[in-house]
C-alpha cells in the first residue's frame, strides 16, 4: 500500500491510500533499491551457478528471494562452484565428452584402490579441481561458455586437438598399479599427461 500523506498526531494516520504491486516499485525506482545476493549453488538443469536476490526499499522487502545468474555478478566465486560442484563431481550436462571420460577414469582408479585395500591412493577432489582450474580459462563459469570454448579450440587446432588438447586424455589419477607391466604403462601415461598439460 502507498500513502500520499502521513498525519502524525497521537497516532500515525495515512491518508489517500492505494494498493500497489512490489513489481511496480522495482521497475520504477531501481536507483532507490537495496539488493542482497545469497545462497549461490550449482544448477545442473540450467548449466550455471544461480543464486538468490533480496530486493528492499528503505528496509521494506519487496522481493524476498528471486533467482539470479550468479556468475554474471560474481564470476570468481561462480567459477569455483562450477569447477567443484559441476566438473569434479560430474554433475554437468555438457556436449564435451571429457567430463564423462575423466569420471570413468576415476571410477577405475577407485576400483583399483579397493582391490589393493589401501586408502589414499587416488587423488582427492582438491587435486582434481586444481587440474581443471589450470586448464580452463578463468572466464568459463557455465556449460554454455565451456562448450563454446571447446568449439573454438577445435576450430583453431583444425582437427589436431586430439594430440594437443587436454580433455581428450583421461585425468591422471595417481595410484601405483600392482603388476610390473601395469606399472610401466602407468608411468608412461603419467609422463604423457604431463606433456599434454604443458602444451595445453
C-alpha positions, 0 to 999 in steps of 0.5 A, a space after each residue: 500500500 502507498 500513502 500520499 500523506 502521513 498525519 502524525 498526531 497521537 497516532 500515525 494516520 495515512 491518508 489517500 491510500 492505494 494498493 500497489 504491486 512490489 513489481 511496480 516499485 522495482 521497475 520504477 525506482 531501481 536507483 532507490 533499491 537495496 539488493 542482497 545476493 545469497 545462497 549461490 549453488 550449482 544448477 545442473 538443469 540450467 548449466 550455471 551457478 544461480 543464486 538468490 536476490 533480496 530486493 528492499 526499499 528503505 528496509 521494506 522487502 519487496 522481493 524476498 528471494 528471486 533467482 539470479 545468474 550468479 556468475 554474471 555478478 560474481 564470476 570468481 566465486 561462480 567459477 569455483 562452484 562450477 569447477 567443484 560442484 559441476 566438473 569434479 563431481 560430474 554433475 554437468 550436462 555438457 556436449 564435451 565428452 571429457 567430463 564423462 571420460 575423466 569420471 570413468 577414469 576415476 571410477 577405475 582408479 577407485 576400483 583399483 584402490 579397493 582391490 589393493 585395500 589401501 586408502 589414499 591412493 587416488 587423488 582427492 577432489 582438491 587435486 582434481 579441481 586444481 587440474 581443471 582450474 589450470 586448464 580452463 580459462 578463468 572466464 568459463 563459469 557455465 556449460 554454455 561458455 565451456 562448450 563454446 570454448 571447446 568449439 573454438 579450440 577445435 576450430 583453431 587446432 583444425 582437427 589436431 586437438 586430439 594430440 594437443 588438447 587436454 580433455 581428450 586424455 583421461 585425468 591422471 589419477 595417481 595410484 601405483 598399479 600392482 603388476 610390473 607391466 601395469 606399472 610401466 604403462 602407468 608411468 608412461 601415461 603419467 609422463 604423457 599427461 604431463 606433456 599434454 598439460 604443458 602444451 595445453 
